[in-house]
Amino acid sequence: MPAVPPKKASVILRLLDATDKELHAIKLEVAPSKLATPLQTYVERFARHYNRRCAPEDRVDAAALAAADAEGELDAAVPVGNLVDAQKTLRVVLRKAVVEEA
C-alpha cells in the first residue's frame, strides 16, 4: 500500500479595519517542509498581495500589522508549525498596530 502524503497545513490571513470589517483575506497552503517558517514571512507575503490590489492610500506595512488568533496576540517570530491547530489550520486576524503615544 502506498504511503499517504502528509497533509498540508493552511494559514488563513484576514485584514480587518477598526470596525471589524474584513478588508481582504487569503488562504495559503503550507507544505510540511515549510512549517518551520516564521509567521512574519506569511504576514509579509499577505501585505505584498494586498498592496498589489488596493488603492495606494490603503497600502499596509507588514511590520505595522498586529497578528492575533482566537486566543489572543501572536508572536510573528514563532514558526507556523507551532501555531496550527489539530486540523492543521491557523486563522490569523491582522490589524494595523496601534501606536501608543507617551
C-alpha positions in Angstrom: 0.0 0.0 0.0 1.5 3.4 -1.0 2.3 5.9 1.8 -0.2 8.6 2.4 1.4 12.0 1.8 1.4 14.3 4.8 -1.5 16.8 4.9 -0.7 20.4 4.0 -1.4 23.0 6.6 -3.5 26.1 5.9 -2.8 29.6 7.0 -5.8 31.9 6.7 -5.0 35.6 7.0 -7.7 38.3 7.3 -7.1 42.0 7.4 -9.8 43.8 9.5 -10.3 47.5 9.9 -11.1 49.3 13.2 -14.8 48.3 13.0 -14.0 44.6 12.4 -15.0 44.9 8.7 -12.9 42.5 6.6 -10.8 44.4 4.1 -9.1 41.4 2.5 -8.4 37.7 3.1 -6.2 35.0 1.7 -5.7 31.3 2.4 -2.2 29.9 1.9 -1.4 26.2 1.8 1.8 25.4 3.7 3.8 22.2 2.8 5.0 20.2 5.8 8.6 21.2 4.9 7.7 24.9 5.4 6.1 24.6 8.9 9.3 26.0 10.4 8.8 29.3 8.5 8.0 32.2 10.9 4.6 33.7 10.8 6.1 37.1 9.9 7.1 35.6 6.5 3.4 34.9 5.8 2.3 38.3 7.1 4.8 39.9 4.7 3.5 37.8 1.8 0.0 38.9 2.7 1.0 42.5 2.7 2.6 42.3 -0.7 -0.5 40.5 -2.1 -2.9 43.1 -0.6 -0.8 46.1 -1.6 -0.8 45.0 -5.3 -4.6 45.0 -5.2 -5.6 48.0 -3.1 -5.6 51.8 -3.7 -2.2 53.4 -3.0 -3.5 55.2 0.1 -4.8 51.9 1.6 -1.4 50.1 1.4 -0.2 48.4 4.6 3.3 47.9 6.0 3.8 44.3 7.2 5.8 45.5 10.2 2.9 47.6 11.3 0.4 44.7 11.3 -0.5 43.1 14.6 -1.4 39.4 14.3 -3.8 37.6 16.6 -5.8 34.4 16.6 -8.9 33.3 18.7 -6.7 33.0 21.8 -5.0 36.4 21.6 -2.0 38.1 20.1 0.6 36.1 18.2 4.3 36.4 18.1 5.2 36.8 14.4 8.7 35.2 15.1 7.1 31.8 16.0 7.2 29.1 13.3 3.8 28.4 11.8 4.0 24.7 12.7 3.9 25.7 16.4 0.7 27.7 15.9 -1.5 25.4 13.7 -4.4 23.6 15.4 -5.3 19.9 15.2 -6.9 20.4 11.8 -3.6 21.9 10.6 -5.2 25.3 10.2 -4.1 28.7 11.5 -6.6 31.5 11.4 -4.9 34.9 11.8 -6.5 38.3 12.1 -4.4 41.2 11.1 -5.0 44.8 12.2 -2.9 47.9 11.8 -1.0 48.2 15.0 -2.0 50.9 17.4 0.9 53.2 18.3 0.6 54.4 21.9 1.8 58.0 22.3 3.6 58.8 25.5 
